[in-house]
Amino acid sequence: MPDEFFSLKGQIAIVTGGGQGIGEGIARRLHTAGARVAILDLNETTAESVAQSIDGLAVQCDVSSAESVRQAVSSVERNLGAISILVNNAGISGKAAYLWELDEQEIDRVYAINLRGVYLMCQAVVKSMLEKRYGRILNVASIAGKEGNPRLLSYSSTKAGVICLSKSLAKEVAGRGDITVNSIAPAVVQTHILDTIPKETVDYMVSRIPIGRTGKIEEIAALVHYLVSAEASFTTGQCYDISGGRATY
Ligand SMILES: NC(=O)c1ccc[n+]([C@@H]2O[C@H](COP(=O)([O-])OP(=O)(O)OC[C@H]3O[C@@H](n4cnc5c(N)ncnc54)[C@H](O)[C@@H]3O)[C@@H](O)[C@H]2O)c1
């Protein structure tokens, strides 16, 4: 890729949940484009191994904890400098079950990581983006947040929340410099998150994808790269489909 197109040279990026799966793919792609990347993950070991391989920074962080988020963000600022790119990717599917089979602690846990985690991270970085009048925030939602998958009610509703949180924040920061906030809605991608979902639920999701296959991590990372680049300056508050044609709106 020529340097001048979509270069992220000189940029400092955070990728939450970057220790494996889609987050790891995004971290590697942003690094290849020139960014210094901080991996914030609950799992210190995987975060460290990805960070080492891309000359990045690993920070152990639980995105659902305000204190953990504050400490992690200040560690990135101290070690790498001001954050210009935030990718909120950390998420869990929760237990696949009908609403009446779930206890509230299980539902609350999915909400805490998938939704509270996103607003806490946004809060922790957006003030400095406003001061610098530049920033890119990209939140990983899901097609589940548009369609509502059965037996994944908590997951689907948190992802709907992420889509709308992104739209609201985009409008709050619009016109205060070049700061954009977008989300993406991938359909099924082959990662470890699928180990926690029963095969019949995964088959149901894949059967609804017209292209007829799961998405690839690299395909997601490419879209994220564009959306966090300086070039994507007239695009904000949008939810980008990357669902093999599943999305109808
Ligand atoms: N794989 C899919 O089919 C798919 C489809 C649509 C959207 N997504 C979304 O993409 C994102 C990444 O999913 P994945 O498939 O790569 O999952 P994954 O399970 O492979 O990776 C998730 C990462 O998040 C980290 N994490 C979990 N809880 C955390 C917490 N509290 N604080 C910090 N880090 C935490 C994990 O340690 C892990 O490294 C998620 O938000 C997921 O909802 C995935």
Ligand as a Chemical Component Dictionary entry (heavy atoms), coordinates in Angstrom:
data_LIG
# 
_chem_comp.id                   LIG 
_chem_comp.type                 NON-POLYMER 
_chem_comp.pdbx_formal_charge   0 
_chem_comp.three_letter_code    LIG 
# 
loop_
_chem_comp_atom.comp_id 
_chem_comp_atom.atom_id 
_chem_comp_atom.alt_atom_id 
_chem_comp_atom.type_symbol 
_chem_comp_atom.charge 
_chem_comp_atom.model_Cartn_x 
_chem_comp_atom.model_Cartn_y 
_chem_comp_atom.model_Cartn_z 
_chem_comp_atom.pdbx_ordinal 
LIG N1  N1  N 0  -16.983 -13.134 15.730 1  
LIG C1  C1  C 0  -18.162 -12.722 15.294 2  
LIG O1  O1  O 0  -18.921 -13.468 14.661 3  
LIG C2  C2  C 0  -18.606 -11.311 15.542 4  
LIG C3  C3  C 0  -19.648 -10.781 14.755 5  
LIG C4  C4  C 0  -20.065 -9.480  14.988 6  
LIG C5  C5  C 0  -19.462 -8.714  15.958 7  
LIG N2  N2  N 1  -18.451 -9.253  16.704 8  
LIG C6  C6  C 0  -17.861 -8.421  17.734 9  
LIG O2  O2  O 0  -16.472 -8.285  17.490 10 
LIG C7  C7  C 0  -15.788 -8.062  18.712 11 
LIG C8  C8  C 0  -14.622 -9.033  18.830 12 
LIG O3  O3  O 0  -15.146 -10.337 18.808 13 
LIG P1  P1  P 0  -14.259 -11.635 18.523 14 
LIG O4  O4  O 0  -15.106 -12.537 17.708 15 
LIG O5  O5  O -1 -12.919 -11.260 18.046 16 
LIG O6  O6  O 0  -14.218 -12.235 20.016 17 
LIG P2  P2  P 0  -13.069 -12.970 20.837 18 
LIG O7  O7  O 0  -13.783 -13.645 21.959 19 
LIG O8  O8  O 0  -12.202 -13.789 19.945 20 
LIG O9  O9  O 0  -12.203 -11.742 21.400 21 
LIG C9  C9  C 0  -12.721 -10.839 22.344 22 
LIG C10 C10 C 0  -11.560 -10.181 23.073 23 
LIG O10 O10 O 0  -12.127 -9.279  24.031 24 
LIG C11 C11 C 0  -11.450 -9.456  25.272 25 
LIG N3  N3  N 0  -12.341 -9.081  26.380 26 
LIG C12 C12 C 0  -13.434 -9.735  26.828 27 
LIG N4  N4  N 0  -13.955 -9.101  27.884 28 
LIG C13 C13 C 0  -13.177 -8.014  28.112 29 
LIG C14 C14 C 0  -13.198 -6.974  29.083 30 
LIG N5  N5  N 0  -14.108 -6.941  30.054 31 
LIG N6  N6  N 0  -12.257 -6.015  29.008 32 
LIG C15 C15 C 0  -11.297 -6.056  28.046 33 
LIG N7  N7  N 0  -11.207 -7.026  27.125 34 
LIG C16 C16 C 0  -12.144 -7.998  27.157 35 
LIG C17 C17 C 0  -11.107 -10.926 25.310 36 
LIG O11 O11 O 0  -10.077 -11.211 26.256 37 
LIG C18 C18 C 0  -10.687 -11.161 23.874 38 
LIG O12 O12 O 0  -9.336  -10.866 23.668 39 
LIG C19 C19 C 0  -16.833 -8.226  19.822 40 
LIG O13 O13 O 0  -17.313 -6.962  20.224 41 
LIG C20 C20 C 0  -17.936 -8.998  19.137 42 
LIG O14 O14 O 0  -19.190 -8.786  19.714 43 
LIG C21 C21 C 0  -18.012 -10.527 16.507 44 
# 
loop_
_chem_comp_bond.comp_id 
_chem_comp_bond.atom_id_1 
_chem_comp_bond.atom_id_2 
_chem_comp_bond.value_order 
_chem_comp_bond.pdbx_ordinal 
LIG N1  C1  SING 1  
LIG C1  O1  DOUB 2  
LIG C1  C2  SING 3  
LIG C2  C3  SING 4  
LIG C2  C21 DOUB 5  
LIG C3  C4  DOUB 6  
LIG C4  C5  SING 7  
LIG C5  N2  DOUB 8  
LIG N2  C6  SING 9  
LIG N2  C21 SING 10 
LIG C6  O2  SING 11 
LIG C6  C20 SING 12 
LIG O2  C7  SING 13 
LIG C7  C8  SING 14 
LIG C7  C19 SING 15 
LIG C8  O3  SING 16 
LIG O3  P1  SING 17 
LIG P1  O4  DOUB 18 
LIG P1  O5  SING 19 
LIG P1  O6  SING 20 
LIG O6  P2  SING 21 
LIG P2  O7  DOUB 22 
LIG P2  O8  SING 23 
LIG P2  O9  SING 24 
LIG O9  C9  SING 25 
LIG C9  C10 SING 26 
LIG C10 O10 SING 27 
LIG C10 C18 SING 28 
LIG O10 C11 SING 29 
LIG C11 N3  SING 30 
LIG C11 C17 SING 31 
LIG N3  C12 SING 32 
LIG N3  C16 SING 33 
LIG C12 N4  DOUB 34 
LIG N4  C13 SING 35 
LIG C13 C14 SING 36 
LIG C13 C16 DOUB 37 
LIG C14 N5  SING 38 
LIG C14 N6  DOUB 39 
LIG N6  C15 SING 40 
LIG C15 N7  DOUB 41 
LIG N7  C16 SING 42 
LIG C17 O11 SING 43 
LIG C17 C18 SING 44 
LIG C18 O12 SING 45 
LIG C19 O13 SING 46 
LIG C19 C20 SING 47 
LIG C20 O14 SING 48 
# 
